[in-house]
Amino acid sequence: MKLSHNGPRWLNLFSFASPMQFYPLAGRLIPLFMTTALLFCAVGLWLGLAIAPGDAQQGEGYRIIFLHVPTSWMAMFIYIVMAFWSVMHLALRTRLSAMMAQALAPTGALMAFLSLLTGALWGKPMWGTWWVWDARLTSMLLLFFLYLGFIALTRSIDEPDRADKAGSVLAIVGVFNVPVIYFSVKWWNTLHQGASISMENGSSMASTMLIAMLVMSLAAWMYSIAACLSRVRTLILQREGHTRWVKERIAQGEK
């Protein structure tokens, strides 16, 4: 392993746990992830809306899954990442970990809302109703409320340390709802259809449909990263506003 004067190179990665070091890095990464998100979204929509064939049972109405499934996946995944950063904050007491969790929450709430909205738009023509108290729908609704509760809790406490701790506890407790969402169609008799993609059985979808869905999922992933990085930069400026490096950046008009 090649050593620098400060020790092994991989140890330098820990320097980005400092808000001062992470702030400029996030600024450089945002355009990259946002541009990638737009490209993936354009390709995914083209494949899903123009190239993928119609479904034999659901007709053209099935195409909403190219938005519904990626946002559902991201809503669950983001909450898991929030819980991870919350554990890191409680275990290591790093300021940036709590800020990362709080930066993720609005995007996670957006993804959960879009999942519920697109699910309702799909359910009306397929089930004849906008909403049913199905296990998966209900647990996804609970996830949406957990996001809103996390945001409300962390913003209602004036003292940052107490807000970070309270939010971290809620995020960790709420993460147990994620496997309930995922396995609900297996654990209970629900109206919601089973997974079209699984580790055991592979994919039951046409290859074009599968590729379109995966590309749209990558678009949602890239957008979520860009949105999180943008929001955490704002939180860093708010939290670190008393420090000299932030005052210098503001005075110089730097981004």
N, C-alpha and C positions, 0 to 999 in steps of 0.2 A: 504493500500500500504506500502510495506516495505521500510524503508528509510535507506540509507547509510550515512556516515558522509559527503558526498558531496551532499546529496539531493536524490530525487527519482531516482530509477534505470533507468527509461526510459530516464531521462535527460542525462545519460551517453552516450546514442547513439549519441548525438550531438557532442561528442568529436571526432567522426570519420569524421566530416567536416574539421578537421585539416589534411593537407597533411601528417604531421609527424605521426599521428595516423592511417590514412587510408593506408599508404604505406605498413606496415607489414601485416595488415589484408588482403589486396589484394593479397599479396604474398602467404598467406596461402590458399586463396580461389581458386586461379588459377588452381592448380592440380586437385582439386575436380571437378570443372566445366568442365575442359578439359577431364578428365577421363569419366565423365558422358556423355559428348557429344559423345565421341568415342563409348561408349556402346550403346547409343540410335541409333547412326548412323548405327552400325553393325546390330542391331535388325531390324531397319526400312528398311534397304536395303534388308535384308533377307526376310522380310515379303512382301515388295513391288515387288521384282524381282523374288522371288522363290515361294511364297505362294499365293499371290493375283491372282485371275483369270484374264484372258484376258477380254478386253472390247468388247461387242458385236458389237459396231459401229467402234471403233478406233483400234481394234486389240491389238497387243503388243506395238504399238507406244505410247499408252497412259501412259506407265509407267514413262515417263519423268516427269509426274506431281508430282512424289514423291520427286523430287528436285525443280521443278518449283514453286509449290505452297508454300512450306515452305520458300524458298528464297524471294518470293514475299511478303508474310506476314511479314517476318523479315525486309525487306527493308522499308516497311511502318511503322512498329512498332518502329524501331530504330530511324527513323526521329522524330516520336512523342516524344520519350524519349529525343532526342537531344533538341527539342524545350522546354521540361520541364526543363532540366538543364539550358537552356539559360534564361528562365524566372527566375529561382532561382538565377542565377548570376546577372541579372539586378536588381532584387528586393532586394537581400540580400548582393550582392557584395562579394560572397564567391569565393575564388580562385579555389577551387576544383570543383565547379559546371561548370565553363568554361572548365576546363581540362577534365571533364567527357564528355562534349559535343564534344570536339575535339577528344577524344579517340574513340568515337563511330563512327565518320564520315567515316573513311576508311572501317570499317566492313560494314556499311550501303551501301557504294558505291559498295563493293564487292557483297553484296546480290542483289542490284539493277542490277548490270551487269549480274550476274548469272540468274536472272529472265528474263532479255531481251534475253540472249543467249539461255537458254532452251526454251523460248517461240518461238524463231526463229526456233530452231531444231524441235519443235512440229508443227509449222505452215507450214513448207515446205511440209511435206507429207499430212497434213490435209487440208490446204488451197491452196497448190500449189505455195506458195511464202514464202520467208524468212521474209518479212516485209510488213505491210500495215499501213497506217496512221489512224489506229483505235483509238478511244478515249482512251481506257485503255492503249494500247501500247504507245501512244504519251505521256500521262500523266506519265507513268512509266519512259519513256525516260527523261522527264523533271525532275523527281525525281532524276535520276542518275546525271543529270547536276547540280542540286542543291547541291548534295553531293560534286561533284567536285568543284563547285564554292565556297562552304564553306571551303573546304580544301585549295584551292588556296588563298582565301581571308585571312584566318587566318595565313597562312604561308608567305604571302607577306608583312605583316605589322610587322616591327621590334619591335615596342613597345608593350609588352604583353597586357597591359590594353586596348589599342586601338584595338588590334587584337581580344581580348575577346569580347569587346562591339560590334564591327562590325559583328563578327561571330554570336553572339547571336541574333542580329537584323535580319540577313539573315535567321537563322534557324526558328525564330518565324514567319516571313513573309511566308517562304516556306512551313510551315506546312499545310497551307490551300490547298495545292495540294493533300494531302493524302486522304481526303474525296472524292475529284474528282476521284482519282484512284478507290477507293472502289465502289462508286456509279455510275461510268461511264456506266456500262452495264445496269443500270436501267434508267438513265437519257437520254441516246442516243441509237439509233439503231446501234449496233456495231456487228462486226463479232465475237468478243470474247464471248465465252459461258458464261452463267450466273453462279452464285455461286452454287457449288454442296453441300455446307453446309450453312445453314442459321438458324437464330433464329426462324423464323416463320415456316419454312417447315422441319426443321431437315436436315438429310442427305439423298441424293439420291444415295449414293455410297454403294457398298457391304461392309459389316462390316470389312472384312479383309483389303480392300482398305483404309477405313477410319482410322483404327488403324495404318496401315503403315504410312499414311500421318501425323497423329498426332504424332507418334513417331519420324518421321523425323523432324517435326516442333520443337519438344522438343530438338532434337540434334542441330538444327540450333540456337535455343535459348541459350542452354548451351555453344555452341561454341562462340556465340556473346558476352556473358558475360565474358568468359575467355579471349577473344581477347581484349575486352575493358579494363579489369583489367590490363592485361599485358602492354597495350599501355599507360594507365594512370600512371602506375609506372614509365615508361620512361619519361613522361612529368613532373612528380613530380621531378625527379632527375634533369631534365633540368632547371625547373623553380626555384627549391629550392637549386640549387647547391652552392649558397653563404652562406647557413645556416650551423650552426655548426653540426646539427644532420646528414645532408647529407655528410658533409666532414668526419665525424667520421665513418659512414657506409662505405664510399669508402675506407678510410684508413684501416679499419679492413677487407675489402673484403667481407662484409655481403651483402646478397641479400634482 
